[in-house]
């Protein structure tokens, strides 16, 4: 077994409300670390996932790796969050409010890659 890592950009200096780029989750994806940066004076970022194609988007609990707080949204910046992707088929970081600047959300997905020799 090898650990695989994939970089994913949800928002790149987004200055408007929006869903960002959706992450379609493969079966070998386990977790994602999310780094939130930007210049926004005020913002709300909601972590959401869905478990099947016709399903609704639901808030997903994530862990702030600095404080170990658990939440499904954040108003902070310069934060690192971790999300368990088990059982989800898609994940997004939706900007529901933003004022006076922008937000960037970059992810690193970690999963298991199986090698057949």
C-alpha positions in Angstrom: 0.0 0.0 0.0 1.1 3.5 -0.8 -0.4 6.8 0.4 -1.7 9.0 -2.5 -2.1 12.7 -2.3 -4.1 15.0 -4.6 -4.2 18.8 -4.4 -7.6 20.5 -5.0 -8.5 24.2 -5.2 -12.0 24.9 -4.0 -11.7 28.7 -4.2 -8.9 30.9 -5.6 -9.2 34.5 -4.3 -13.0 34.3 -4.5 -14.7 37.6 -3.7 -18.3 36.5 -4.1 -20.7 34.0 -2.6 -20.5 30.6 -4.3 -20.0 26.9 -4.1 -16.5 26.8 -5.5 -15.1 23.8 -7.3 -16.7 20.5 -6.2 -14.6 17.6 -5.2 -15.9 14.3 -6.6 -14.7 11.6 -4.2 -13.1 8.4 -5.4 -13.4 5.2 -3.3 -9.8 5.5 -2.2 -10.1 9.0 -0.8 -10.0 9.1 3.1 -9.5 12.6 4.4 -8.8 16.1 3.1 -6.9 18.9 4.8 -8.2 22.4 4.0 -6.1 25.5 4.2 -8.2 28.8 4.3 -6.5 32.1 3.5 -7.5 35.4 2.2 -8.1 39.1 2.8 -11.8 39.2 3.5 -12.8 41.4 6.5 -15.8 39.1 7.2 -16.8 35.8 5.7 -18.6 32.5 6.4 -17.4 29.3 4.8 -19.6 26.2 5.1 -18.3 22.6 4.8 -20.8 20.4 2.9 -21.0 16.9 1.5 -23.5 14.6 -0.2 -23.8 10.9 -0.1 -25.6 10.0 -3.3 -26.2 11.7 -6.7 -29.8 12.8 -6.1 -29.1 13.7 -2.5 -29.1 17.1 -0.8 -26.0 18.9 0.4 -25.5 18.6 4.2 -23.2 20.4 6.6 -20.2 18.2 7.5 -18.4 18.4 10.8 -14.7 19.2 10.4 -11.8 19.5 12.9 -9.7 22.7 13.2 -6.2 21.2 13.5 -4.9 24.1 15.5 -7.7 24.2 18.2 -9.3 20.8 17.8 -12.7 22.6 17.6 -15.3 20.7 15.6 -17.6 22.7 13.3 -19.4 22.6 10.0 -18.5 26.3 9.2 -15.9 28.9 9.9 -15.6 32.7 9.8 -11.8 32.5 10.2 -8.9 32.7 7.9 -5.3 31.4 8.2 -6.8 28.1 9.4 -6.2 24.4 8.7 -9.2 22.0 8.9 -9.4 18.2 8.4 -12.5 16.4 7.0 -13.3 12.7 7.0 -14.6 11.8 3.5 -15.9 8.3 4.4 -19.3 7.7 2.8 -19.4 10.9 0.7 -19.5 11.1 -3.1 -18.9 14.9 -3.3 -17.5 17.6 -1.0 -17.5 21.4 -1.3 -16.6 24.5 0.7 -19.5 27.0 0.1 -18.9 30.7 0.7 -22.2 31.9 2.1 -21.1 35.4 3.0 -18.1 37.6 2.2 -17.2 41.2 2.6 -14.2 43.4 2.0 -11.8 41.0 0.3 -11.4 37.4 -0.9 -11.0 33.8 0.3 -8.9 31.0 -1.0 -9.5 27.4 0.0 -6.9 24.8 -1.0 -7.2 21.1 -0.1 -4.9 18.1 0.0 -6.7 14.8 -0.3 -5.1 11.7 1.2 -6.1 8.2 0.2 -4.8 4.7 -0.2 -3.5 3.5 -3.5 -3.2 -0.3 -3.9 -0.4 -1.6 -5.9 -0.6 -5.0 -7.7 2.8 -6.5 -8.5 
